[in-house]
Amino acid sequence: MKINMGVASLIMISVMIGVQLGGVVGFKNFNVGGNVTWRVPDGNDTSFFDQWAASKRFHVGDSLLFQYQNDSVLVVDKYGYYHCDTSKATATYTDGNTVVKLERPGFIYFITGTGDNCRNGQRLIVDVMSPHSSTVAAPPESYYQQAAESPTPVAAEAYTSGSPQSRLQVSAAFLGLVVTTSMLFV
């Protein structure tokens, strides 16, 4: 069986572009605490998990992976978080390898269900933003008014849209189209 090299190359390039685009906008999985995992933070570092979360951007559709032993993860309300109150948890996990999908924007509160571990810092607040998007919302009307009144660089910025991710997607798609078209004529 003879394989057309142009067709094989076209398939390979299409797969590579698909993998690249899927990685740009896809959902993210976060290992809670990084290498520390879900446990009482060392020493008096009771704000460890809050600092860890502050360095991340969580979106609807992302997932949190809690890894732990002889412990639990509870989803609670704001009061439950600040008072380490386990009595009104909306979800309880005890499997040691818990994946929680972030399904709504806003704050989500997690605590441990083990003794005083919550008061010693084993708790987490996650601020979930709207879903990942490759589109960028238009600037407010006042932005265009400012651009029209002033011949500053702001006027040039008013006509530039798209995040670096969306520009990357367009560039990759264009490159794929060029390569695909050129393969058809080889």
C-alpha positions as CSV (number, residue, x, y, z in Angstrom):
1,M,0.0,0.0,0.0
2,K,1.5,3.3,-1.1
3,I,1.0,6.3,1.2
4,N,0.8,9.8,-0.2
5,M,3.3,11.9,1.7
6,G,1.3,15.1,1.2
7,V,-1.8,13.5,2.8
8,A,0.3,12.1,5.7
9,S,1.9,15.4,6.3
10,L,-1.5,17.2,6.2
11,I,-2.8,14.8,8.8
12,M,0.2,15.2,11.0
13,I,0.0,19.0,10.9
14,S,-3.7,19.0,11.6
15,V,-3.2,16.9,14.7
16,M,-0.4,19.1,15.9
17,I,-2.5,22.3,15.5
18,G,-5.4,20.6,17.2
19,V,-3.2,19.7,20.2
20,Q,-1.9,23.2,20.4
21,L,-5.3,24.9,20.2
22,G,-6.8,22.5,22.8
23,G,-4.0,23.4,25.2
24,V,-4.6,27.1,24.9
25,V,-8.2,27.3,25.9
26,G,-8.8,24.0,27.8
27,F,-9.7,23.6,31.4
28,K,-7.0,23.3,34.0
29,N,-6.5,20.8,36.8
30,F,-4.9,22.2,39.9
31,N,-3.1,20.0,42.6
32,V,-4.2,21.8,45.8
33,G,-1.1,23.0,47.6
34,G,1.3,21.9,44.9
35,N,3.9,19.6,46.4
36,V,2.5,20.2,49.9
37,T,-0.8,18.4,49.2
38,W,-3.9,18.7,51.4
39,R,-2.5,18.6,55.0
40,V,-1.8,21.0,57.9
41,P,0.8,23.5,56.7
42,D,4.3,23.3,58.3
43,G,5.0,25.6,61.3
44,N,2.8,28.6,61.8
45,D,2.1,29.0,58.1
46,T,-1.7,29.1,58.6
47,S,-2.2,31.2,55.4
48,F,-0.3,28.7,53.2
49,F,-3.4,27.5,51.2
50,D,-4.7,31.1,50.8
51,Q,-1.4,32.2,49.4
52,W,-1.3,29.2,47.1
53,A,-4.8,30.0,45.8
54,A,-4.0,33.7,45.4
55,S,-1.2,32.8,42.9
56,K,-3.7,31.0,40.6
57,R,-6.6,31.9,38.4
58,F,-9.5,29.5,38.7
59,H,-12.3,29.4,36.1
60,V,-15.6,27.5,35.8
61,G,-14.8,24.1,34.4
62,D,-11.4,23.8,36.0
63,S,-10.8,21.1,38.6
64,L,-9.1,20.9,42.0
65,L,-7.3,17.7,43.0
66,F,-7.0,17.2,46.8
67,Q,-4.6,14.4,47.7
68,Y,-4.5,13.3,51.4
69,Q,-4.3,10.4,53.8
70,N,-6.5,9.8,56.9
71,D,-8.3,13.1,56.3
72,S,-11.2,14.6,54.5
73,V,-12.3,17.6,52.4
74,L,-15.5,19.5,53.2
75,V,-17.2,22.1,51.1
76,V,-18.7,24.7,53.4
77,D,-20.2,28.2,53.4
78,K,-18.3,31.3,54.5
79,Y,-19.3,30.9,58.1
80,G,-18.1,27.3,58.1
81,Y,-14.8,28.4,56.7
82,Y,-14.0,31.2,59.2
83,H,-15.3,29.2,62.2
84,C,-14.1,25.8,61.1
85,D,-17.6,24.5,61.4
86,T,-18.1,21.1,59.8
87,S,-21.8,20.7,60.8
88,K,-23.3,22.2,57.7
89,A,-21.0,21.0,55.0
90,T,-22.6,20.8,51.5
91,A,-20.2,18.1,50.4
92,T,-17.8,15.7,52.2
93,Y,-15.0,13.7,50.5
94,T,-12.9,11.0,52.2
95,D,-11.4,9.0,49.3
96,G,-7.8,10.5,49.6
97,N,-7.8,11.5,45.9
98,T,-10.7,13.9,45.5
99,V,-11.3,15.9,42.3
100,V,-13.7,18.8,42.6
101,K,-14.9,20.4,39.4
102,L,-15.5,24.1,39.8
103,E,-19.0,24.6,38.4
104,R,-20.0,28.2,39.2
105,P,-18.2,31.5,39.6
106,G,-17.7,33.0,43.0
107,F,-16.1,32.0,46.2
108,I,-15.9,28.3,47.2
109,Y,-14.8,27.4,50.7
110,F,-13.0,24.1,51.7
111,I,-12.0,22.9,55.1
112,T,-10.7,19.7,56.6
113,G,-13.0,17.6,58.7
114,T,-10.1,16.5,61.0
115,G,-9.9,17.9,64.5
116,D,-8.1,21.2,64.9
117,N,-6.4,21.0,61.5
118,C,-8.7,23.7,60.1
119,R,-7.7,26.2,62.8
120,N,-4.0,25.3,62.1
121,G,-4.4,26.4,58.4
122,Q,-5.8,23.4,56.5
123,R,-8.5,25.4,54.8
124,L,-8.9,27.0,51.4
125,I,-10.9,29.7,49.6
126,V,-11.1,29.6,45.9
127,D,-12.3,32.6,43.8
128,V,-13.8,31.1,40.6
129,M,-14.1,33.3,37.6
130,S,-16.3,33.0,34.6
131,P,-15.5,30.2,32.1
132,H,-12.4,30.3,30.0
133,S,-13.0,32.2,26.8
134,S,-11.1,32.9,23.6
135,T,-13.1,36.1,23.0
136,V,-12.6,39.4,24.7
137,A,-15.4,41.7,25.7
138,A,-15.5,45.1,24.1
139,P,-14.2,48.0,26.2
140,P,-16.7,50.3,27.9
141,E,-18.1,53.3,25.8
142,S,-16.0,55.7,27.9
143,Y,-12.8,54.0,26.6
144,Y,-13.8,55.0,23.0
145,Q,-14.7,58.5,24.1
146,Q,-11.3,59.0,25.7
147,A,-9.6,57.7,22.5
148,A,-11.6,60.1,20.3
149,E,-10.8,63.1,22.4
150,S,-7.0,62.5,22.6
151,P,-4.5,61.7,19.9
152,T,-2.5,59.6,22.4
153,P,-1.5,55.9,22.1
154,V,-4.9,55.1,23.7
155,A,-6.5,55.7,20.3
156,A,-4.4,52.9,18.8
157,E,-5.2,50.6,21.7
158,A,-8.9,51.1,21.1
159,Y,-8.7,49.2,17.8
160,T,-6.6,46.3,19.1
161,S,-8.6,43.5,20.5
162,G,-8.0,40.0,21.6
163,S,-6.0,38.4,24.3
164,P,-2.6,36.8,23.6
165,Q,-4.4,33.5,23.7
166,S,-6.9,34.4,21.0
167,R,-4.2,35.9,18.8
168,L,-2.2,32.7,19.2
169,Q,-5.3,30.7,18.2
170,V,-5.8,32.8,15.1
171,S,-2.1,32.7,14.2
172,A,-2.1,28.9,14.6
173,A,-5.2,28.5,12.5
174,F,-3.8,30.7,9.7
175,L,-0.5,28.8,9.7
176,G,-2.5,25.5,9.5
177,L,-4.5,26.9,6.6
178,V,-1.3,28.0,4.7
179,V,0.5,24.7,5.3
180,T,-2.6,22.7,4.3
181,T,-3.1,24.7,1.1
182,S,0.5,24.4,0.2
183,M,0.4,20.6,0.7
184,L,-2.5,20.3,-1.8
185,F,-0.3,21.8,-4.6
186,V,2.8,19.7,-3.9
